[in-house]
Amino acid sequence: MITPSPLDAALAQYFGFDGFRDGQREVVQALLDGHSAMAIFPTGSGKSLCYQLAATQLPHLTLVISPLLALMRDQLAFLQQKGIAAAAIDSSQSRDEAQQVMADVRAGRIKVLMVSVERLKNERFRRFIAEVPLSLLVVDEAHCISEWGHNFRPDYLKLPQYRQQLAIPQVLLLTATATPAVMQDMARRFDIAPEHITVTGFYRPNLHLHVRAVAQADKDAMLLKLLARTPGAACVVYVTQQQTAETLAARLQAQGVGAAAYHAGLDSALREQIQDEFMRGDTPVIVATIAFGMGIDKGNIRQVIHYDLPKSVENYSQEIGRAGRDGEVSLCTLLGNRDGLHVLENFVYGDTPQQASIALVLQRIRDEAQHGQWEMTLYGLSADSNIRQLPLKTLLVYLEVQGVLQAQYSYYSEYRFQLREDEAALLAHFKDERRDFVAALLTHSKLGRSWYAFDFDSFLQAFPGQRQRAVTALEFMDERGWLTLETKQMTEVYAVNDAAFDVATLAASLYRQFQAREDSELARLQQMLRLFETESCLSFALASYFGDAAAPRECGHCLVCRGKPARLPAAPALTALHAVTLHGALVALHDKLGAAATPHLAACFLCGITLPRLTALRAARLPGFGRFAGYPFAGVRELLSVEMV
């Protein structure tokens, strides 16, 4: 009789599995041997089990950075079902729920704690987790760390720094979509040795990949024909825009198809209801934007259909990866043409800040820095500079990389509390100097109808340098249940390492850096089109994009292997633009802004690209907004630049 290894025994004990999937054993063993590791596995192939099993064998807490609340909930339910003590701290919890989780973590009753990356910006959470022994940091969707990944999130760039601050000995990076260049970038940031990077391949033989060249007017008929192949089966139809999701779902319903729209513009409770109905099988077809899918672990999705072009090859790979997780044959069809290409390009242009906006941020740093420190709120700076929050975060990261700034800490600039007992009873909990200090907190708090607003400015005049003590005292009373504390208005604090920079020179350099990123993203779209028009096996071409050399050169079931390579129809010829036409659509914007409507801002308005200044004007409700969304943004802006000079 063969005695199972300790790892096999643990796998059977906790999960009831009689064997590892490809790559899982290598990753878990590397972690248990004391190494950091990276797992690049296809969607649905068991990445999560690598940290889940390792967590049961490691002595201290495993901290998991998860990108989405739905993903946390699914993984928590799975772990709890297996008897593994796991919890999350997230924005949906009440104060008492979050406090209970923290108490359980402190007491060592939790083996796995899940949080979002943004949670680490919370000074209260960082102080809490710094006191807890940690064995492992797990980064899910780890491609977000790399600036050259398809879903770069600047906050992820700080994870190596957080790891050092919290003295976490090991890291596990998990993703399904990383090109060789992105893998190298991820490994470099966390010092992961090549021998501890496990790539199991991207090819999934049960996914039949089809690209069908379809004119826009014929898409609905083709969609109905495809859905008829799997009547009543679970299907996801991906679209680019929220309005398309609504109108297409309505058309399908009119044809007797059980369909629902899903996008980020819906109320969160409604989104959760739609997702639950899909998971139960009550609604077989979901028409969704990219807001749907991450964290969805439904094994029997028989079709994934791209009604519109995806945003990138990586997005396409992720989205088709939600099909056929039960191993059964599933159909992944792209209804391809070039009609929506300009819409995708316009998303890219909207994330490139203007040089003048970058200069404004730099000037604010110069003007507002005091004693080598600069403070800002992201929302306020975004509104003032007219830079979207994501590219603004990227700009600040660029400044950190160049040594101009160094992130120090974050704090809530607004604290308010509601007493659960009267002031006399609260003060009775303390003696002597501590009682006097709590009394001072109440003195420097303005009582509204039932909530006190703590006035930091007046308090710090009376108690210089005592900010941290005040925050600690309020948190202590909140934990004891003597008051209810609420915080908001996150303020980021940076050290200004180089205040001698020339604003104009640095702004020009940073603008070129953003333009290079813009060019890279636009080139990524063209690379995607080339993939969909490949003359060789589509499955092999997709696997090769991600560096998978083991995939078969011919899958035998994609349309290319069946002798039907696609040629995506060109978009219909656009009516030539004239300055008179453009200006006629700008009347409402000019009424609001006058001369402040720069060519760039006006072009964003006409092409339906949202910017903070346009959002503040509620521009989406004005006549003319998005009227030329189907036109190349660069051409609209160029024509306006000539005419508005």
VMD Tcl script that draws the C-alpha trace (Angstrom):
set ca {
  {0.00 0.00 0.00}
  {1.35 3.43 -0.96}
  {1.31 5.92 1.92}
  {0.09 9.34 0.74}
  {2.44 12.31 1.14}
  {1.61 14.91 3.80}
  {0.44 17.24 1.05}
  {-1.83 14.63 -0.47}
  {-3.20 13.84 2.96}
  {-3.91 17.52 3.65}
  {-5.56 17.89 0.25}
  {-7.88 14.99 1.01}
  {-8.51 16.10 4.60}
  {-9.50 19.70 3.87}
  {-10.86 19.55 0.34}
  {-11.80 15.93 -0.28}
  {-9.73 15.82 -3.48}
  {-7.79 12.68 -4.38}
  {-5.17 14.44 -6.48}
  {-3.70 17.77 -7.53}
  {-4.41 19.50 -10.80}
  {-1.52 20.42 -13.06}
  {0.87 22.84 -11.35}
  {-0.83 22.99 -7.95}
  {1.56 20.69 -6.10}
  {4.63 22.61 -7.33}
  {3.24 25.94 -6.16}
  {2.13 24.71 -2.73}
  {5.43 22.90 -2.15}
  {7.42 26.03 -3.03}
  {5.46 27.99 -0.42}
  {5.89 25.32 2.25}
  {9.61 25.26 1.47}
  {9.77 28.95 2.37}
  {9.84 30.52 -1.10}
  {7.69 33.16 -2.75}
  {5.94 31.87 -5.85}
  {3.86 32.79 -8.88}
  {1.08 30.71 -10.44}
  {-0.04 31.45 -13.99}
  {-2.99 29.12 -14.54}
  {-5.91 29.38 -16.98}
  {-9.21 30.71 -15.63}
  {-11.01 28.00 -13.69}
  {-8.04 25.68 -13.30}
  {-7.57 25.90 -9.54}
  {-5.27 28.84 -8.76}
  {-7.07 29.59 -5.50}
  {-6.47 26.12 -4.05}
  {-2.73 26.88 -4.04}
  {-3.05 29.48 -1.30}
  {-6.02 27.79 0.39}
  {-4.12 24.57 1.02}
  {-0.89 26.38 1.89}
  {-2.75 28.50 4.44}
  {-3.80 25.38 6.37}
  {-0.14 24.33 6.66}
  {1.46 27.70 7.49}
  {1.71 28.85 11.12}
  {0.25 32.35 10.87}
  {-2.33 34.39 8.98}
  {-2.57 34.36 5.18}
  {-3.58 37.82 3.89}
  {-5.31 37.74 0.50}
  {-5.61 40.82 -1.72}
  {-8.73 40.26 -3.80}
  {-9.95 42.68 -6.48}
  {-13.69 42.25 -6.11}
  {-16.23 41.80 -3.33}
  {-18.07 39.05 -5.23}
  {-14.82 37.12 -5.61}
  {-14.16 37.38 -1.87}
  {-17.63 36.12 -1.04}
  {-17.39 33.10 -3.33}
  {-14.00 32.08 -1.97}
  {-15.07 32.68 1.63}
  {-18.13 30.48 1.18}
  {-15.94 27.72 -0.28}
  {-13.39 27.90 2.55}
  {-16.02 27.99 5.27}
  {-17.77 25.02 3.65}
  {-14.47 23.13 3.95}
  {-14.12 24.04 7.62}
  {-11.24 26.49 7.08}
  {-11.47 29.60 9.25}
  {-11.66 32.50 6.78}
  {-13.07 36.01 6.88}
  {-13.09 39.29 4.99}
  {-13.19 42.95 5.90}
  {-15.10 44.94 3.32}
  {-17.20 48.05 2.87}
  {-20.51 46.18 3.09}
  {-19.99 45.21 6.72}
  {-21.39 46.96 9.77}
  {-19.03 48.30 12.41}
  {-19.83 45.42 14.73}
  {-19.19 42.84 11.98}
  {-15.80 44.34 11.10}
  {-14.84 44.59 14.78}
  {-15.69 40.92 15.29}
  {-13.50 39.89 12.36}
  {-10.62 41.94 13.74}
  {-11.06 40.39 17.18}
  {-11.05 36.89 15.68}
  {-7.89 37.68 13.71}
  {-6.13 39.05 16.80}
  {-7.07 35.93 18.75}
  {-5.66 33.66 16.03}
  {-9.03 32.17 15.19}
  {-8.73 33.11 11.47}
  {-6.33 31.47 9.01}
  {-7.28 33.44 5.86}
  {-8.23 37.13 5.76}
  {-9.39 38.74 2.51}
  {-9.30 42.47 1.80}
  {-9.19 44.79 -1.19}
  {-5.95 46.56 -2.08}
  {-7.59 49.85 -1.09}
  {-8.02 48.55 2.47}
  {-4.24 48.83 2.93}
  {-4.52 52.60 2.45}
  {-6.63 52.73 5.61}
  {-4.43 53.78 8.52}
  {-6.66 52.01 11.04}
  {-6.37 48.73 9.16}
  {-2.61 49.02 8.68}
  {-2.08 49.59 12.40}
  {-4.27 46.58 13.14}
  {-2.65 44.18 10.67}
  {0.88 45.28 11.67}
  {0.23 43.73 15.08}
  {-0.78 40.35 13.61}
  {1.80 37.66 12.72}
  {1.61 37.01 8.97}
  {2.88 34.01 7.00}
  {1.84 34.79 3.45}
  {0.62 37.64 1.24}
  {-1.51 36.44 -1.69}
  {-2.18 38.79 -4.61}
  {-5.07 37.65 -6.78}
  {-5.33 39.08 -10.31}
  {-1.66 39.95 -9.85}
  {-1.25 41.24 -13.41}
  {-2.73 44.49 -12.03}
  {0.74 45.11 -10.54}
  {2.35 45.56 -13.94}
  {2.01 48.82 -15.81}
  {2.18 46.76 -18.99}
  {-0.65 44.47 -17.96}
  {-4.12 44.91 -19.38}
  {-5.74 46.05 -16.15}
  {-3.04 48.13 -14.47}
  {-4.13 49.48 -11.08}
  {-1.69 51.94 -9.51}
  {-2.58 50.94 -5.94}
  {-1.20 47.48 -6.70}
  {2.23 49.04 -7.28}
  {2.42 49.76 -3.56}
  {2.05 46.12 -2.56}
  {5.83 45.45 -2.52}
  {6.18 48.42 -0.16}
  {3.36 47.18 2.07}
  {4.95 43.75 2.16}
  {8.20 45.25 3.46}
  {6.43 47.44 6.02}
  {4.45 44.49 7.37}
  {7.46 42.12 7.21}
  {5.52 39.42 5.37}
  {8.02 36.64 4.64}
  {6.42 35.15 1.51}
  {4.25 36.19 -1.43}
  {2.10 34.23 -3.86}
  {1.03 35.93 -7.11}
  {-1.97 34.51 -8.98}
  {-3.28 35.38 -12.44}
  {-4.71 33.80 -15.55}
  {-3.65 36.48 -18.02}
  {-0.03 37.53 -18.13}
  {2.24 37.78 -21.15}
  {5.92 36.84 -20.72}
  {6.86 40.52 -20.28}
  {4.25 41.00 -17.57}
  {5.41 37.84 -15.77}
  {8.97 39.17 -15.67}
  {7.75 42.52 -14.33}
  {5.70 40.83 -11.59}
  {8.55 38.53 -10.56}
  {11.02 41.43 -10.41}
  {8.83 43.47 -8.09}
  {8.58 40.64 -5.55}
  {11.97 38.94 -6.05}
  {10.45 35.65 -7.20}
  {13.01 33.25 -8.64}
  {12.34 31.77 -12.10}
  {12.23 28.22 -10.69}
  {9.27 29.22 -8.51}
  {7.13 30.51 -11.40}
  {4.66 27.85 -12.50}
  {2.90 28.26 -15.86}
  {0.49 25.48 -16.79}
  {-0.49 26.72 -20.23}
  {-3.43 28.65 -21.60}
  {-4.90 26.17 -24.03}
  {-8.23 24.61 -23.02}
  {-9.32 21.91 -25.49}
  {-13.00 22.06 -24.53}
  {-13.34 25.70 -25.66}
  {-14.23 25.98 -29.34}
  {-13.15 29.43 -30.50}
  {-15.01 30.98 -33.41}
  {-14.64 34.42 -34.97}
  {-17.52 35.16 -37.32}
  {-17.29 38.18 -39.59}
  {-20.72 39.79 -39.22}
  {-21.97 43.16 -40.37}
  {-23.48 45.22 -37.56}
  {-26.99 44.98 -39.02}
  {-26.83 41.17 -39.00}
  {-25.58 40.68 -35.46}
  {-28.97 40.23 -33.78}
  {-30.02 37.48 -36.16}
  {-26.69 35.69 -35.72}
  {-26.94 36.05 -31.93}
  {-30.38 34.43 -31.86}
  {-29.12 31.62 -34.09}
  {-26.23 30.94 -31.72}
  {-28.40 30.99 -28.59}
  {-30.78 28.52 -30.27}
  {-27.93 25.99 -30.31}
  {-28.04 25.72 -26.50}
  {-31.67 26.47 -25.53}
  {-32.03 27.21 -21.84}
  {-28.31 26.83 -21.19}
  {-26.24 29.42 -19.35}
  {-24.72 31.97 -21.75}
  {-22.91 35.29 -21.36}
  {-23.10 37.92 -24.10}
  {-20.44 40.63 -23.74}
  {-20.97 44.18 -25.02}
  {-18.94 47.38 -24.69}
  {-21.44 49.95 -23.43}
  {-24.12 49.97 -20.76}
  {-26.83 51.19 -23.12}
  {-26.11 48.33 -25.51}
  {-26.56 45.86 -22.66}
  {-29.99 47.31 -21.86}
  {-31.28 47.47 -25.43}
  {-29.93 44.07 -26.47}
  {-31.37 42.34 -23.39}
  {-34.74 43.91 -24.18}
  {-34.58 42.65 -27.79}
  {-33.77 39.13 -26.63}
  {-36.64 39.22 -24.14}
  {-38.98 40.28 -26.96}
  {-37.86 37.15 -28.83}
  {-38.69 34.93 -25.88}
  {-35.14 34.55 -24.57}
  {-34.72 34.72 -20.80}
  {-32.14 37.51 -20.67}
  {-31.08 40.28 -18.30}
  {-28.71 43.22 -18.62}
  {-25.79 43.59 -16.20}
  {-23.49 46.62 -15.97}
  {-21.87 48.95 -13.46}
  {-24.62 51.56 -13.85}
  {-27.18 49.34 -12.10}
  {-27.88 49.53 -8.40}
  {-25.61 47.13 -6.50}
  {-28.57 45.26 -5.00}
  {-30.06 44.76 -8.46}
  {-26.72 43.56 -9.85}
  {-26.46 41.03 -7.04}
  {-30.02 39.85 -7.69}
  {-29.34 39.40 -11.42}
  {-26.14 37.51 -10.70}
  {-27.88 35.23 -8.20}
  {-30.65 34.48 -10.71}
  {-28.04 33.59 -13.32}
  {-26.14 31.36 -10.91}
  {-29.37 29.53 -10.01}
  {-30.29 29.11 -13.67}
  {-33.43 31.26 -13.44}
  {-32.01 33.69 -16.01}
  {-30.05 31.73 -18.63}
  {-28.60 34.65 -20.63}
  {-26.71 37.63 -19.22}
  {-25.96 40.58 -21.53}
  {-23.09 42.29 -19.79}
  {-20.26 44.76 -19.91}
  {-16.88 43.83 -18.44}
  {-18.40 44.60 -15.01}
  {-19.70 41.01 -15.03}
  {-17.61 37.90 -14.67}
  {-14.80 38.30 -12.15}
  {-15.62 35.98 -9.30}
  {-18.27 34.09 -11.27}
  {-17.59 30.39 -10.80}
  {-20.43 28.70 -12.67}
  {-19.27 25.46 -14.22}
  {-21.91 24.98 -16.90}
  {-21.69 28.16 -18.97}
  {-22.08 26.72 -22.46}
  {-21.51 29.85 -24.51}
  {-19.61 33.13 -24.23}
  {-20.49 35.43 -27.10}
  {-18.76 38.72 -27.82}
  {-21.38 40.91 -29.46}
  {-18.82 43.75 -29.52}
  {-15.04 43.72 -29.70}
  {-13.36 43.10 -26.33}
  {-10.95 45.69 -24.93}
  {-7.83 43.56 -25.43}
  {-6.55 40.04 -26.02}
  {-6.22 39.67 -22.25}
  {-9.84 40.69 -21.69}
  {-10.94 38.26 -24.40}
  {-9.00 35.44 -22.76}
  {-10.45 36.18 -19.33}
  {-14.00 36.41 -20.64}
  {-13.99 33.20 -22.70}
  {-12.33 31.53 -19.71}
  {-15.66 31.67 -17.89}
  {-17.10 29.09 -20.28}
  {-16.92 25.34 -19.80}
  {-15.32 25.15 -16.39}
  {-16.97 21.76 -15.97}
  {-14.77 20.47 -18.79}
  {-17.63 20.04 -21.23}
  {-17.47 21.47 -24.76}
  {-18.42 25.15 -24.82}
  {-18.66 27.61 -27.68}
  {-16.89 30.99 -27.62}
  {-17.97 33.17 -30.53}
  {-16.92 36.67 -31.51}
  {-19.33 38.52 -33.82}
  {-16.62 40.57 -35.45}
  {-16.48 43.81 -37.35}
  {-14.65 47.07 -36.90}
  {-17.68 49.25 -36.16}
  {-16.91 49.68 -32.45}
  {-13.18 50.19 -32.76}
  {-13.34 53.97 -32.33}
  {-15.33 53.56 -29.11}
  {-12.56 51.37 -27.67}
  {-9.91 53.84 -28.83}
  {-11.82 56.67 -27.18}
  {-11.64 54.88 -23.83}
  {-7.86 54.99 -24.18}
  {-7.75 58.69 -25.08}
  {-9.83 59.56 -22.02}
  {-7.11 58.22 -19.71}
  {-4.37 60.47 -21.10}
  {-4.22 63.72 -19.08}
  {-3.36 66.93 -20.85}
  {0.01 68.55 -20.26}
  {-1.64 71.62 -18.72}
  {-3.48 69.39 -16.24}
  {-0.25 67.64 -15.28}
  {1.41 71.04 -14.81}
  {-1.44 72.10 -12.52}
  {-0.82 69.08 -10.27}
  {2.92 69.81 -10.18}
  {2.30 73.45 -9.34}
  {-0.02 72.39 -6.50}
  {2.77 70.24 -5.08}
  {5.17 73.19 -5.23}
  {2.69 75.65 -3.71}
  {1.13 73.47 -1.02}
  {4.10 71.49 0.32}
  {4.93 72.42 3.91}
  {7.92 71.16 5.88}
  {8.69 68.67 3.13}
  {5.18 67.19 3.08}
  {2.22 67.50 0.71}
  {-1.34 66.43 1.39}
  {-4.16 65.90 -1.07}
  {-7.53 64.23 -1.52}
  {-7.88 62.27 -4.73}
  {-11.42 63.44 -5.46}
  {-10.58 67.11 -4.97}
  {-7.37 67.00 -7.00}
  {-9.11 65.07 -9.78}
  {-11.84 67.71 -9.99}
  {-9.38 70.61 -9.93}
  {-6.97 69.14 -12.48}
  {-9.62 67.54 -14.76}
  {-7.73 64.23 -14.64}
  {-9.69 61.03 -14.06}
  {-8.89 59.36 -10.76}
  {-7.16 56.29 -12.25}
  {-4.69 58.23 -14.44}
  {-4.22 60.69 -11.56}
  {-3.13 57.78 -9.35}
  {-0.81 56.71 -12.15}
  {0.66 60.22 -12.34}
  {1.42 60.18 -8.62}
  {3.07 56.76 -8.97}
  {5.21 58.14 -11.82}
  {6.32 60.96 -9.52}
  {7.23 58.41 -6.85}
  {9.29 56.41 -9.35}
  {11.12 59.59 -10.37}
  {11.90 60.39 -6.75}
  {9.85 63.59 -6.57}
  {7.35 62.14 -4.11}
  {7.35 59.34 -1.60}
  {4.05 57.99 -0.24}
  {3.99 58.31 3.54}
  {0.56 57.42 4.87}
  {-3.14 58.07 4.49}
  {-5.57 59.37 7.05}
  {-9.19 60.31 7.28}
  {-9.50 64.06 7.56}
  {-13.12 63.89 8.71}
  {-14.09 62.05 11.88}
  {-17.54 62.09 13.38}
  {-19.05 60.08 16.19}
  {-22.33 59.42 17.95}
  {-22.32 58.72 21.69}
  {-23.97 55.53 22.89}
  {-24.15 56.96 26.38}
  {-24.16 60.54 27.71}
  {-20.96 62.56 28.11}
  {-20.79 62.05 31.88}
  {-21.00 58.28 31.54}
  {-18.34 58.33 28.83}
  {-15.94 60.37 30.95}
  {-16.55 58.06 33.93}
  {-14.65 55.34 32.11}
  {-11.40 57.33 32.50}
  {-9.36 58.88 35.32}
  {-7.04 61.80 35.79}
  {-5.13 62.94 32.68}
  {-6.89 60.47 30.38}
  {-10.26 61.80 31.50}
  {-9.06 65.34 30.78}
  {-7.89 64.29 27.32}
  {-11.25 62.69 26.43}
  {-13.00 65.79 27.73}
  {-10.81 67.84 25.36}
  {-11.91 65.62 22.48}
  {-15.52 66.45 23.29}
  {-14.69 70.15 23.66}
  {-13.18 70.22 20.18}
  {-16.15 68.40 18.62}
  {-19.19 70.21 17.27}
  {-22.50 68.54 18.12}
  {-25.12 68.49 15.37}
  {-28.51 66.87 15.79}
  {-27.01 63.63 17.11}
  {-23.47 63.38 15.68}
  {-20.29 65.11 16.85}
  {-17.89 66.37 14.17}
  {-14.32 66.33 15.48}
  {-12.46 69.57 14.66}
  {-8.85 68.60 14.03}
  {-7.73 72.18 13.39}
  {-8.83 73.58 16.74}
  {-7.69 70.45 18.58}
  {-4.18 70.54 17.12}
  {-3.82 74.21 18.07}
  {-4.44 73.23 21.68}
  {-2.60 69.88 21.49}
  {0.20 70.14 18.89}
  {1.46 66.81 17.61}
  {-1.32 64.85 19.33}
  {-3.29 63.87 16.23}
  {-2.42 60.18 16.45}
  {-3.34 60.01 20.11}
  {-6.74 61.58 19.37}
  {-7.43 59.07 16.60}
  {-6.34 56.16 18.81}
  {-8.61 57.34 21.62}
  {-11.64 57.63 19.32}
  {-10.96 54.18 17.87}
  {-10.59 52.72 21.38}
  {-13.95 54.12 22.47}
  {-15.50 52.87 19.24}
  {-14.16 49.34 19.84}
  {-15.52 49.40 23.41}
  {-18.96 50.34 22.09}
  {-19.12 53.65 23.97}
  {-19.50 55.59 20.74}
  {-20.00 54.92 17.04}
  {-17.17 56.32 14.90}
  {-17.40 57.17 11.20}
  {-14.55 58.37 8.99}
  {-14.40 59.80 5.49}
  {-12.42 62.06 3.16}
  {-9.24 60.05 2.75}
  {-6.21 62.32 2.67}
  {-2.96 61.07 1.17}
  {0.30 62.36 2.64}
  {3.50 62.41 0.56}
  {7.05 63.44 1.37}
  {8.34 65.87 -1.26}
  {11.88 64.67 -1.89}
  {12.64 67.09 -4.70}
  {10.90 70.44 -4.55}
  {13.32 72.04 -7.01}
  {11.81 70.48 -10.14}
  {10.95 72.71 -13.07}
  {7.17 72.48 -13.56}
  {7.15 72.96 -17.33}
  {10.02 70.54 -18.02}
  {8.68 67.81 -15.77}
  {5.10 68.23 -17.05}
  {6.33 67.79 -20.63}
  {8.30 64.66 -19.68}
  {5.34 63.10 -17.85}
  {2.99 63.92 -20.71}
  {5.30 62.07 -23.10}
  {5.22 59.12 -20.70}
  {1.42 59.07 -20.79}
  {1.46 59.40 -24.57}
  {3.76 56.36 -24.78}
  {1.26 54.42 -22.68}
  {-1.56 55.67 -24.93}
  {0.34 54.48 -28.02}
  {0.90 51.10 -26.34}
  {-2.82 50.69 -25.58}
  {-3.82 51.66 -29.12}
  {-1.28 49.19 -30.51}
  {-2.79 46.54 -28.21}
  {-6.13 47.03 -30.00}
  {-4.50 46.47 -33.39}
  {-2.75 43.38 -32.02}
  {-6.17 42.05 -30.98}
  {-7.58 42.59 -34.48}
  {-4.63 40.70 -35.97}
  {-5.31 37.79 -33.62}
  {-8.95 37.58 -34.72}
  {-7.90 37.55 -38.37}
  {-5.16 34.97 -37.91}
  {-4.52 32.50 -40.74}
  {-3.26 29.86 -38.29}
  {-5.17 28.04 -35.55}
  {-6.90 30.61 -33.35}
  {-6.44 28.52 -30.19}
  {-2.70 28.22 -30.88}
  {-2.38 31.94 -31.69}
  {-4.08 32.86 -28.41}
  {-1.89 30.50 -26.39}
  {1.23 31.81 -28.13}
  {0.34 35.38 -27.16}
  {0.73 34.30 -23.53}
  {3.95 32.40 -24.17}
  {2.44 28.91 -24.10}
  {4.68 26.83 -26.36}
  {3.02 23.53 -25.42}
  {-0.34 24.21 -27.07}
  {-1.13 22.11 -30.17}
  {-0.50 23.93 -33.44}
  {-3.93 22.87 -34.65}
  {-6.83 22.42 -32.26}
  {-9.07 21.03 -35.01}
  {-12.22 22.79 -33.85}
  {-11.72 26.54 -34.24}
  {-13.10 28.08 -37.42}
  {-9.58 28.64 -38.79}
  {-8.80 24.94 -38.44}
  {-12.10 24.30 -40.23}
  {-10.98 26.42 -43.15}
  {-12.92 29.58 -42.28}
  {-10.51 32.35 -41.15}
  {-12.23 35.65 -40.48}
  {-11.93 38.97 -42.27}
  {-13.58 41.55 -40.07}
  {-15.80 43.89 -42.11}
  {-14.70 47.50 -42.13}
  {-16.85 50.05 -40.38}
  {-19.24 51.97 -42.64}
  {-17.73 55.04 -44.21}
  {-18.23 58.07 -41.99}
  {-19.66 61.32 -43.22}
  {-16.89 63.88 -43.52}
  {-16.70 66.18 -40.52}
  {-16.86 69.94 -40.90}
  {-16.15 72.58 -38.33}
  {-19.66 74.00 -38.70}
  {-21.18 70.63 -37.83}
  {-18.96 70.23 -34.78}
  {-19.60 73.70 -33.46}
  {-23.31 73.25 -33.95}
  {-23.16 70.31 -31.52}
  {-21.13 72.34 -29.01}
  {-23.66 75.11 -28.37}
  {-24.81 73.68 -25.04}
  {-21.23 73.14 -23.84}
  {-20.18 76.66 -24.84}
  {-23.18 78.04 -22.96}
  {-21.81 76.39 -19.83}
  {-18.07 76.97 -20.25}
  {-17.52 79.65 -22.87}
  {-13.85 80.06 -23.72}
  {-12.91 77.45 -21.11}
  {-14.04 74.72 -23.54}
  {-10.61 73.80 -24.92}
  {-10.33 71.72 -28.12}
  {-9.49 68.65 -26.04}
  {-12.43 69.11 -23.67}
  {-14.79 69.84 -26.57}
  {-13.63 66.74 -28.43}
  {-14.18 64.62 -25.31}
  {-17.70 66.04 -25.06}
  {-18.53 65.25 -28.69}
  {-17.05 61.75 -28.53}
  {-18.78 60.89 -25.26}
  {-15.60 60.67 -23.18}
  {-16.22 61.59 -19.56}
  {-13.81 63.85 -17.68}
  {-14.19 65.30 -14.16}
  {-15.06 68.74 -15.50}
  {-17.73 67.31 -17.80}
  {-19.11 65.17 -14.98}
  {-19.41 68.26 -12.78}
  {-21.42 69.95 -15.55}
  {-23.64 66.88 -15.94}
  {-22.58 67.08 -19.56}
  {-24.05 63.67 -20.41}
  {-27.48 65.33 -20.20}
  {-26.58 68.16 -22.57}
  {-27.46 68.09 -26.28}
  {-24.47 67.05 -28.36}
  {-22.76 64.84 -25.78}
  {-21.47 61.70 -27.52}
  {-22.94 62.75 -30.86}
  {-19.71 61.78 -32.65}
  {-18.77 58.76 -30.51}
  {-18.32 56.70 -33.66}
  {-15.65 59.03 -35.04}
  {-11.92 58.87 -34.31}
  {-11.26 61.10 -31.33}
  {-7.90 62.24 -32.67}
  {-9.51 63.51 -35.88}
  {-12.27 65.40 -34.01}
  {-9.73 67.01 -31.70}
  {-7.42 67.95 -34.58}
  {-10.24 69.67 -36.49}
  {-11.33 71.56 -33.38}
  {-7.74 72.55 -32.60}
  {-7.44 74.22 -35.99}
  {-10.79 75.94 -35.79}
  {-10.59 77.05 -32.15}
  {-7.11 78.60 -32.30}
}
mol new
graphics top color blue
foreach p $ca { graphics top sphere $p radius 0.5 }
foreach p [lrange $ca 0 end-1] q [lrange $ca 1 end] { graphics top cylinder $p $q radius 0.2 }
display resetview
